[in-house]
Amino acid sequence: MHQETREVRSSRPLHRWSLLLVTLTAMWVIWCGVLPWVAAQPKMKQHLTFLDERGIDPSAMFYTELDAMDAILHKVDRTQSFTVAPTDHPEN
């Protein structure tokens, strides 16, 4: 029984290193593959151009007060009003 315990303990560091390696690999794939691909999509390019034309730093968009925020919120409201259909749910 003591030998089984030693084997389990000795395999834990290997498991932890493997988990770390898998996690870092997944992060690298997302950061270097998925995010650049998303940024290259036409809809995202349009959004980034919209922000760039107004001098808005997307990384700071939610942490600072922006003069252009009213226009952005109006655009979002307008977009949502076209995409969300009202539904009537009778109360029981």
C-alpha positions as a Markdown table, in Angstrom:
| # | Residue | x | y | z |
|---|---|---|---|---|
| 1 | Met | 0.0 | 0.0 | 0.0 |
| 2 | His | 2.9 | 2.4 | 0.7 |
| 3 | Gln | 4.3 | 1.8 | -2.7 |
| 4 | Glu | 1.0 | 2.8 | -4.4 |
| 5 | Thr | 1.0 | 6.0 | -2.4 |
| 6 | Arg | 4.6 | 6.8 | -3.5 |
| 7 | Glu | 3.6 | 6.2 | -7.2 |
| 8 | Val | 0.6 | 8.5 | -6.9 |
| 9 | Arg | 2.7 | 11.2 | -5.3 |
| 10 | Ser | 5.5 | 10.9 | -7.9 |
| 11 | Ser | 3.1 | 11.2 | -10.8 |
| 12 | Arg | 1.5 | 14.4 | -9.4 |
| 13 | Pro | 4.3 | 16.8 | -10.4 |
| 14 | Leu | 4.3 | 15.3 | -13.9 |
| 15 | His | 0.5 | 15.8 | -14.1 |
| 16 | Arg | 0.9 | 19.4 | -12.9 |
| 17 | Trp | 3.6 | 20.2 | -15.4 |
| 18 | Ser | 1.5 | 18.6 | -18.1 |
| 19 | Leu | -1.5 | 20.7 | -17.1 |
| 20 | Leu | 0.6 | 23.8 | -17.1 |
| 21 | Leu | 1.9 | 23.0 | -20.6 |
| 22 | Val | -1.6 | 22.4 | -21.9 |
| 23 | Thr | -2.8 | 25.6 | -20.4 |
| 24 | Leu | 0.0 | 27.7 | -21.8 |
| 25 | Thr | -0.4 | 26.1 | -25.2 |
| 26 | Ala | -4.1 | 26.8 | -25.2 |
| 27 | Met | -3.4 | 30.5 | -24.3 |
| 28 | Trp | -0.8 | 30.7 | -27.1 |
| 29 | Val | -3.2 | 29.3 | -29.7 |
| 30 | Ile | -5.9 | 31.7 | -28.6 |
| 31 | Trp | -3.6 | 34.8 | -28.4 |
| 32 | Cys | -1.6 | 34.1 | -31.6 |
| 33 | Gly | -4.2 | 32.3 | -33.7 |
| 34 | Val | -7.8 | 32.9 | -32.7 |
| 35 | Leu | -7.7 | 36.6 | -31.8 |
| 36 | Pro | -5.8 | 37.7 | -34.9 |
| 37 | Trp | -8.3 | 35.7 | -37.0 |
| 38 | Val | -11.2 | 37.4 | -35.2 |
| 39 | Ala | -9.6 | 40.8 | -35.8 |
| 40 | Ala | -9.3 | 40.1 | -39.5 |
| 41 | Gln | -13.1 | 39.4 | -39.9 |
| 42 | Pro | -14.9 | 42.2 | -41.8 |
| 43 | Lys | -17.4 | 43.0 | -39.0 |
| 44 | Met | -14.5 | 43.4 | -36.5 |
| 45 | Lys | -12.4 | 45.4 | -38.9 |
| 46 | Gln | -15.4 | 47.7 | -39.4 |
| 47 | His | -15.8 | 48.1 | -35.6 |
| 48 | Leu | -12.1 | 48.7 | -35.1 |
| 49 | Thr | -12.1 | 51.3 | -37.9 |
| 50 | Phe | -15.1 | 53.0 | -36.3 |
| 51 | Leu | -13.2 | 53.3 | -33.0 |
| 52 | Asp | -10.0 | 54.4 | -34.7 |
| 53 | Glu | -11.7 | 57.2 | -36.7 |
| 54 | Arg | -12.9 | 58.6 | -33.4 |
| 55 | Gly | -9.6 | 58.2 | -31.6 |
| 56 | Ile | -10.9 | 55.6 | -29.2 |
| 57 | Asp | -8.5 | 53.1 | -27.6 |
| 58 | Pro | -10.6 | 49.9 | -27.3 |
| 59 | Ser | -8.5 | 48.7 | -24.4 |
| 60 | Ala | -9.5 | 51.8 | -22.4 |
| 61 | Met | -13.0 | 52.1 | -23.7 |
| 62 | Phe | -14.7 | 50.8 | -20.5 |
| 63 | Tyr | -12.3 | 52.5 | -18.1 |
| 64 | Thr | -12.5 | 56.2 | -19.2 |
| 65 | Glu | -15.1 | 58.7 | -20.0 |
| 66 | Leu | -15.2 | 59.2 | -23.8 |
| 67 | Asp | -16.8 | 62.0 | -25.7 |
| 68 | Ala | -17.8 | 59.6 | -28.4 |
| 69 | Met | -19.6 | 57.2 | -26.1 |
| 70 | Asp | -23.0 | 58.8 | -26.7 |
| 71 | Ala | -22.7 | 58.0 | -30.4 |
| 72 | Ile | -21.5 | 54.5 | -29.7 |
| 73 | Leu | -24.4 | 53.8 | -27.3 |
| 74 | His | -26.9 | 55.3 | -29.9 |
| 75 | Lys | -25.5 | 52.9 | -32.5 |
| 76 | Val | -25.8 | 50.0 | -30.2 |
| 77 | Asp | -29.4 | 50.8 | -29.3 |
| 78 | Arg | -30.2 | 51.3 | -32.9 |
| 79 | Thr | -28.6 | 47.9 | -33.8 |
| 80 | Gln | -30.4 | 46.1 | -31.0 |
| 81 | Ser | -33.8 | 47.5 | -31.9 |
| 82 | Phe | -33.4 | 45.9 | -35.3 |
| 83 | Thr | -32.2 | 42.6 | -34.1 |
| 84 | Val | -34.4 | 41.9 | -31.1 |
| 85 | Ala | -38.0 | 41.3 | -31.7 |
| 86 | Pro | -40.4 | 42.0 | -28.9 |
| 87 | Thr | -42.2 | 39.0 | -27.5 |
| 88 | Asp | -45.5 | 38.9 | -25.7 |
| 89 | His | -45.6 | 36.5 | -22.8 |
| 90 | Pro | -49.0 | 36.4 | -21.0 |
| 91 | Glu | -48.7 | 36.3 | -17.3 |
| 92 | Asn | -50.3 | 33.3 | -15.7 |
